Amino acid sequence: MNNHSISIAILDSVPKMHWNDDNGITDGEKFVSLLEPENASGKFDIFYVSEYQFPENIESYDGYLLTGSPVSVHDKDEWIKMLSEFVGKVHKKNKPIVGVCFGHQLIAKHFGGVVESNEKGWMIGSFSLNISKKLPWMKKKITTTDLFHFNKERVTKLPKDALSFASSEDYPYYAYTIGDNILCLQGHPEQPKRAMYKFLEVTRPILSEKDIKKANTCIDIGKSDSSIWSKWIMDFFKSNFSNAEK
């Protein structure tokens, strides 16, 4: 399979009531903008799974990406259960899957990991990550990157076969792989600084003044190595396609 025929289904997990939180730009649209430069002639289709939109045929796509979400993986919404079951079906087909934030947590939970509240409360802003293992699709050799976070829950125990390859000061399981076909990360390469301020404003009513002050500082001085992660994500997808052709 060549690079010009890669088709990715983006499973947008943000409920409709939050679609206007950042100027009406959905997370699915942000991922298309992020990844298109690395897959210019490929295909991206967005499915709003919180609105019960799912691909009819798993074989119709070469890879799948799960976005973040303001909801919890522990919520009882039927679409969350359906999404978890869908991940299992995609995995059985050995399709590559990328999970981001909520997606990263849902995949961990599906495969037997544990998701709990952060011991230190909300993590909002940009945080540095230590890259502890260089995987084959990580062509750019670096030891640290920065990405924006916006979460109050995290993976506290990895699934049995998961391999952690990146961590932050307070988060040992920031990014992990399961086998060759699953890649997950807690941060948000798709979110610009503008969106972080927008999300902070929407979340302000449930935050303490201390949380708000800390978040503003972490956003103000923060940076995002989104271009590095966009290349890693697409190279991860491409490496799976190359292996499938052999």
Contacts in CASP RR format, 6 or more apart in sequence:
PFRMAT RR
TARGET T0000
AUTHOR 0000-0000-0000
METHOD contacts of the structure
MODEL  1
MNNHSISIAILDSVPKMHWNDDNGITDGEKFVSLLEPENASGKFDIFYVS
EYQFPENIESYDGYLLTGSPVSVHDKDEWIKMLSEFVGKVHKKNKPIVGV
CFGHQLIAKHFGGVVESNEKGWMIGSFSLNISKKLPWMKKKITTTDLFHF
NKERVTKLPKDALSFASSEDYPYYAYTIGDNILCLQGHPEQPKRAMYKFL
EVTRPILSEKDIKKANTCIDIGKSDSSIWSKWIMDFFKSNFSNAEK
1 62 0 8 1.000
1 241 0 8 1.000
1 242 0 8 1.000
1 244 0 8 1.000
1 245 0 8 1.000
3 39 0 8 1.000
3 41 0 8 1.000
3 42 0 8 1.000
3 238 0 8 1.000
4 41 0 8 1.000
4 42 0 8 1.000
5 41 0 8 1.000
5 42 0 8 1.000
5 62 0 8 1.000
6 39 0 8 1.000
6 42 0 8 1.000
6 43 0 8 1.000
6 62 0 8 1.000
6 63 0 8 1.000
6 234 0 8 1.000
6 237 0 8 1.000
6 238 0 8 1.000
6 241 0 8 1.000
7 42 0 8 1.000
7 43 0 8 1.000
7 44 0 8 1.000
7 45 0 8 1.000
7 60 0 8 1.000
7 61 0 8 1.000
7 62 0 8 1.000
7 63 0 8 1.000
8 35 0 8 1.000
8 39 0 8 1.000
8 42 0 8 1.000
8 43 0 8 1.000
8 44 0 8 1.000
8 45 0 8 1.000
8 61 0 8 1.000
8 62 0 8 1.000
8 63 0 8 1.000
8 64 0 8 1.000
8 65 0 8 1.000
8 237 0 8 1.000
9 45 0 8 1.000
9 47 0 8 1.000
9 55 0 8 1.000
9 60 0 8 1.000
9 61 0 8 1.000
9 63 0 8 1.000
9 64 0 8 1.000
9 65 0 8 1.000
10 28 0 8 1.000
10 31 0 8 1.000
10 32 0 8 1.000
10 44 0 8 1.000
10 45 0 8 1.000
10 46 0 8 1.000
10 47 0 8 1.000
10 64 0 8 1.000
10 65 0 8 1.000
10 67 0 8 1.000
11 47 0 8 1.000
11 49 0 8 1.000
11 54 0 8 1.000
11 64 0 8 1.000
11 65 0 8 1.000
11 66 0 8 1.000
11 67 0 8 1.000
11 83 0 8 1.000
11 86 0 8 1.000
12 26 0 8 1.000
12 27 0 8 1.000
12 28 0 8 1.000
12 46 0 8 1.000
12 47 0 8 1.000
12 48 0 8 1.000
12 49 0 8 1.000
12 50 0 8 1.000
12 67 0 8 1.000
13 27 0 8 1.000
13 49 0 8 1.000
13 50 0 8 1.000
13 66 0 8 1.000
13 67 0 8 1.000
13 68 0 8 1.000
13 69 0 8 1.000
13 71 0 8 1.000
13 83 0 8 1.000
13 102 0 8 1.000
13 103 0 8 1.000
13 106 0 8 1.000
14 26 0 8 1.000
14 27 0 8 1.000
14 48 0 8 1.000
14 50 0 8 1.000
14 67 0 8 1.000
14 68 0 8 1.000
14 69 0 8 1.000
14 70 0 8 1.000
15 50 0 8 1.000
15 69 0 8 1.000
15 70 0 8 1.000
15 71 0 8 1.000
16 48 0 8 1.000
16 50 0 8 1.000
16 51 0 8 1.000
18 70 0 8 1.000
18 202 0 8 1.000
19 26 0 8 1.000
21 198 0 8 1.000
21 199 0 8 1.000
21 202 0 8 1.000
22 194 0 8 1.000
22 195 0 8 1.000
22 198 0 8 1.000
22 199 0 8 1.000
23 194 0 8 1.000
23 198 0 8 1.000
25 195 0 8 1.000
26 46 0 8 1.000
26 48 0 8 1.000
27 67 0 8 1.000
27 68 0 8 1.000
27 69 0 8 1.000
27 190 0 8 1.000
28 46 0 8 1.000
28 67 0 8 1.000
28 190 0 8 1.000
29 46 0 8 1.000
30 190 0 8 1.000
30 191 0 8 1.000
30 195 0 8 1.000
31 44 0 8 1.000
31 65 0 8 1.000
31 67 0 8 1.000
31 190 0 8 1.000
32 44 0 8 1.000
32 46 0 8 1.000
33 190 0 8 1.000
34 189 0 8 1.000
34 190 0 8 1.000
34 226 0 8 1.000
34 230 0 8 1.000
35 44 0 8 1.000
35 230 0 8 1.000
35 233 0 8 1.000
35 234 0 8 1.000
36 44 0 8 1.000
37 230 0 8 1.000
38 230 0 8 1.000
38 231 0 8 1.000
38 233 0 8 1.000
38 234 0 8 1.000
38 235 0 8 1.000
39 234 0 8 1.000
39 237 0 8 1.000
45 55 0 8 1.000
45 61 0 8 1.000
47 53 0 8 1.000
47 54 0 8 1.000
47 55 0 8 1.000
49 79 0 8 1.000
49 82 0 8 1.000
49 83 0 8 1.000
49 86 0 8 1.000
50 69 0 8 1.000
50 71 0 8 1.000
50 77 0 8 1.000
50 79 0 8 1.000
51 79 0 8 1.000
52 79 0 8 1.000
52 82 0 8 1.000
54 82 0 8 1.000
54 86 0 8 1.000
55 61 0 8 1.000
58 89 0 8 1.000
58 90 0 8 1.000
58 93 0 8 1.000
58 95 0 8 1.000
59 93 0 8 1.000
61 95 0 8 1.000
62 95 0 8 1.000
62 96 0 8 1.000
62 237 0 8 1.000
62 240 0 8 1.000
62 241 0 8 1.000
63 90 0 8 1.000
63 95 0 8 1.000
63 96 0 8 1.000
63 97 0 8 1.000
63 237 0 8 1.000
63 240 0 8 1.000
64 87 0 8 1.000
64 90 0 8 1.000
64 95 0 8 1.000
64 96 0 8 1.000
64 97 0 8 1.000
64 98 0 8 1.000
65 97 0 8 1.000
65 98 0 8 1.000
65 99 0 8 1.000
65 100 0 8 1.000
65 233 0 8 1.000
66 83 0 8 1.000
66 87 0 8 1.000
66 97 0 8 1.000
66 98 0 8 1.000
66 99 0 8 1.000
66 100 0 8 1.000
66 102 0 8 1.000
66 103 0 8 1.000
66 104 0 8 1.000
66 106 0 8 1.000
66 107 0 8 1.000
67 99 0 8 1.000
67 100 0 8 1.000
67 101 0 8 1.000
67 102 0 8 1.000
67 103 0 8 1.000
67 190 0 8 1.000
68 99 0 8 1.000
68 100 0 8 1.000
68 101 0 8 1.000
68 102 0 8 1.000
68 103 0 8 1.000
68 188 0 8 1.000
69 101 0 8 1.000
69 102 0 8 1.000
69 103 0 8 1.000
70 203 0 8 1.000
71 77 0 8 1.000
71 80 0 8 1.000
71 102 0 8 1.000
72 153 0 8 1.000
73 80 0 8 1.000
73 102 0 8 1.000
73 103 0 8 1.000
73 105 0 8 1.000
73 106 0 8 1.000
73 109 0 8 1.000
73 115 0 8 1.000
73 153 0 8 1.000
74 115 0 8 1.000
74 153 0 8 1.000
80 106 0 8 1.000
83 106 0 8 1.000
84 106 0 8 1.000
84 109 0 8 1.000
84 110 0 8 1.000
87 97 0 8 1.000
87 106 0 8 1.000
87 107 0 8 1.000
87 110 0 8 1.000
88 110 0 8 1.000
90 97 0 8 1.000
91 97 0 8 1.000
91 181 0 8 1.000
91 182 0 8 1.000
94 181 0 8 1.000
94 244 0 8 1.000
95 181 0 8 1.000
95 240 0 8 1.000
96 181 0 8 1.000
96 182 0 8 1.000
96 183 0 8 1.000
96 236 0 8 1.000
96 237 0 8 1.000
96 240 0 8 1.000
96 241 0 8 1.000
97 107 0 8 1.000
97 181 0 8 1.000
97 182 0 8 1.000
97 183 0 8 1.000
98 182 0 8 1.000
98 183 0 8 1.000
98 184 0 8 1.000
98 233 0 8 1.000
98 236 0 8 1.000
98 237 0 8 1.000
99 106 0 8 1.000
99 107 0 8 1.000
99 182 0 8 1.000
99 183 0 8 1.000
99 184 0 8 1.000
99 185 0 8 1.000
100 184 0 8 1.000
100 185 0 8 1.000
100 186 0 8 1.000
100 187 0 8 1.000
100 188 0 8 1.000
100 189 0 8 1.000
100 190 0 8 1.000
101 150 0 8 1.000
101 151 0 8 1.000
101 185 0 8 1.000
101 186 0 8 1.000
101 187 0 8 1.000
101 188 0 8 1.000
103 184 0 8 1.000
104 155 0 8 1.000
104 175 0 8 1.000
104 184 0 8 1.000
104 185 0 8 1.000
104 186 0 8 1.000
104 187 0 8 1.000
105 115 0 8 1.000
105 153 0 8 1.000
105 154 0 8 1.000
105 155 0 8 1.000
105 186 0 8 1.000
107 178 0 8 1.000
107 182 0 8 1.000
107 184 0 8 1.000
108 114 0 8 1.000
108 115 0 8 1.000
108 155 0 8 1.000
108 158 0 8 1.000
108 159 0 8 1.000
108 162 0 8 1.000
108 173 0 8 1.000
108 176 0 8 1.000
108 184 0 8 1.000
109 115 0 8 1.000
111 159 0 8 1.000
111 160 0 8 1.000
111 161 0 8 1.000
111 162 0 8 1.000
111 178 0 8 1.000
112 159 0 8 1.000
112 160 0 8 1.000
113 155 0 8 1.000
113 157 0 8 1.000
113 158 0 8 1.000
113 159 0 8 1.000
113 162 0 8 1.000
114 155 0 8 1.000
114 156 0 8 1.000
114 157 0 8 1.000
115 153 0 8 1.000
115 154 0 8 1.000
115 155 0 8 1.000
115 156 0 8 1.000
116 153 0 8 1.000
116 154 0 8 1.000
116 156 0 8 1.000
117 152 0 8 1.000
117 153 0 8 1.000
117 154 0 8 1.000
118 151 0 8 1.000
118 152 0 8 1.000
118 153 0 8 1.000
118 154 0 8 1.000
118 170 0 8 1.000
119 170 0 8 1.000
120 170 0 8 1.000
121 152 0 8 1.000
121 211 0 8 1.000
122 151 0 8 1.000
122 152 0 8 1.000
122 207 0 8 1.000
122 211 0 8 1.000
122 215 0 8 1.000
123 149 0 8 1.000
123 150 0 8 1.000
123 151 0 8 1.000
123 152 0 8 1.000
123 154 0 8 1.000
123 170 0 8 1.000
123 171 0 8 1.000
124 149 0 8 1.000
124 150 0 8 1.000
124 196 0 8 1.000
124 200 0 8 1.000
124 203 0 8 1.000
124 211 0 8 1.000
124 214 0 8 1.000
124 215 0 8 1.000
124 218 0 8 1.000
124 219 0 8 1.000
125 148 0 8 1.000
125 149 0 8 1.000
125 150 0 8 1.000
125 196 0 8 1.000
125 215 0 8 1.000
125 218 0 8 1.000
125 219 0 8 1.000
125 222 0 8 1.000
126 146 0 8 1.000
126 147 0 8 1.000
126 148 0 8 1.000
126 149 0 8 1.000
126 218 0 8 1.000
126 219 0 8 1.000
126 221 0 8 1.000
126 222 0 8 1.000
126 223 0 8 1.000
126 224 0 8 1.000
127 146 0 8 1.000
127 147 0 8 1.000
127 149 0 8 1.000
127 168 0 8 1.000
127 169 0 8 1.000
127 218 0 8 1.000
128 144 0 8 1.000
128 145 0 8 1.000
128 146 0 8 1.000
128 168 0 8 1.000
128 169 0 8 1.000
129 144 0 8 1.000
129 145 0 8 1.000
129 146 0 8 1.000
129 147 0 8 1.000
129 166 0 8 1.000
129 167 0 8 1.000
129 168 0 8 1.000
129 174 0 8 1.000
129 175 0 8 1.000
130 143 0 8 1.000
130 144 0 8 1.000
130 166 0 8 1.000
130 167 0 8 1.000
130 168 0 8 1.000
131 138 0 8 1.000
131 142 0 8 1.000
131 143 0 8 1.000
131 144 0 8 1.000
131 145 0 8 1.000
131 165 0 8 1.000
131 166 0 8 1.000
132 164 0 8 1.000
132 165 0 8 1.000
132 166 0 8 1.000
132 167 0 8 1.000
133 163 0 8 1.000
133 165 0 8 1.000
134 141 0 8 1.000
135 165 0 8 1.000
135 177 0 8 1.000
136 239 0 8 1.000
137 232 0 8 1.000
137 235 0 8 1.000
137 236 0 8 1.000
137 238 0 8 1.000
137 239 0 8 1.000
138 232 0 8 1.000
138 235 0 8 1.000
139 231 0 8 1.000
139 235 0 8 1.000
140 228 0 8 1.000
140 231 0 8 1.000
140 232 0 8 1.000
142 228 0 8 1.000
145 166 0 8 1.000
145 225 0 8 1.000
145 228 0 8 1.000
145 229 0 8 1.000
146 222 0 8 1.000
146 223 0 8 1.000
146 224 0 8 1.000
146 225 0 8 1.000
147 185 0 8 1.000
147 187 0 8 1.000
147 188 0 8 1.000
147 189 0 8 1.000
147 224 0 8 1.000
147 225 0 8 1.000
147 226 0 8 1.000
147 229 0 8 1.000
148 187 0 8 1.000
148 188 0 8 1.000
148 191 0 8 1.000
148 193 0 8 1.000
148 196 0 8 1.000
148 219 0 8 1.000
148 222 0 8 1.000
148 224 0 8 1.000
149 186 0 8 1.000
149 187 0 8 1.000
149 188 0 8 1.000
150 188 0 8 1.000
150 191 0 8 1.000
150 196 0 8 1.000
150 199 0 8 1.000
150 200 0 8 1.000
150 203 0 8 1.000
151 186 0 8 1.000
151 187 0 8 1.000
154 171 0 8 1.000
154 173 0 8 1.000
154 186 0 8 1.000
155 173 0 8 1.000
155 176 0 8 1.000
155 186 0 8 1.000
156 173 0 8 1.000
157 173 0 8 1.000
158 164 0 8 1.000
158 173 0 8 1.000
158 176 0 8 1.000
159 178 0 8 1.000
161 178 0 8 1.000
161 179 0 8 1.000
162 173 0 8 1.000
162 176 0 8 1.000
162 177 0 8 1.000
162 178 0 8 1.000
163 176 0 8 1.000
163 177 0 8 1.000
163 178 0 8 1.000
163 179 0 8 1.000
164 172 0 8 1.000
164 173 0 8 1.000
164 174 0 8 1.000
164 175 0 8 1.000
164 176 0 8 1.000
165 175 0 8 1.000
165 176 0 8 1.000
165 177 0 8 1.000
166 174 0 8 1.000
166 175 0 8 1.000
166 185 0 8 1.000
167 173 0 8 1.000
167 174 0 8 1.000
167 175 0 8 1.000
168 174 0 8 1.000
171 186 0 8 1.000
174 185 0 8 1.000
174 186 0 8 1.000
174 187 0 8 1.000
175 183 0 8 1.000
175 184 0 8 1.000
175 185 0 8 1.000
175 186 0 8 1.000
176 184 0 8 1.000
177 183 0 8 1.000
177 184 0 8 1.000
178 184 0 8 1.000
180 239 0 8 1.000
180 240 0 8 1.000
180 243 0 8 1.000
181 240 0 8 1.000
183 233 0 8 1.000
183 236 0 8 1.000
185 229 0 8 1.000
188 224 0 8 1.000
189 224 0 8 1.000
189 225 0 8 1.000
189 226 0 8 1.000
189 229 0 8 1.000
189 230 0 8 1.000
189 233 0 8 1.000
190 226 0 8 1.000
191 199 0 8 1.000
191 224 0 8 1.000
192 224 0 8 1.000
193 219 0 8 1.000
193 222 0 8 1.000
193 224 0 8 1.000
196 219 0 8 1.000
197 219 0 8 1.000
200 207 0 8 1.000
200 212 0 8 1.000
200 215 0 8 1.000
200 216 0 8 1.000
200 219 0 8 1.000
204 212 0 8 1.000
207 215 0 8 1.000
END
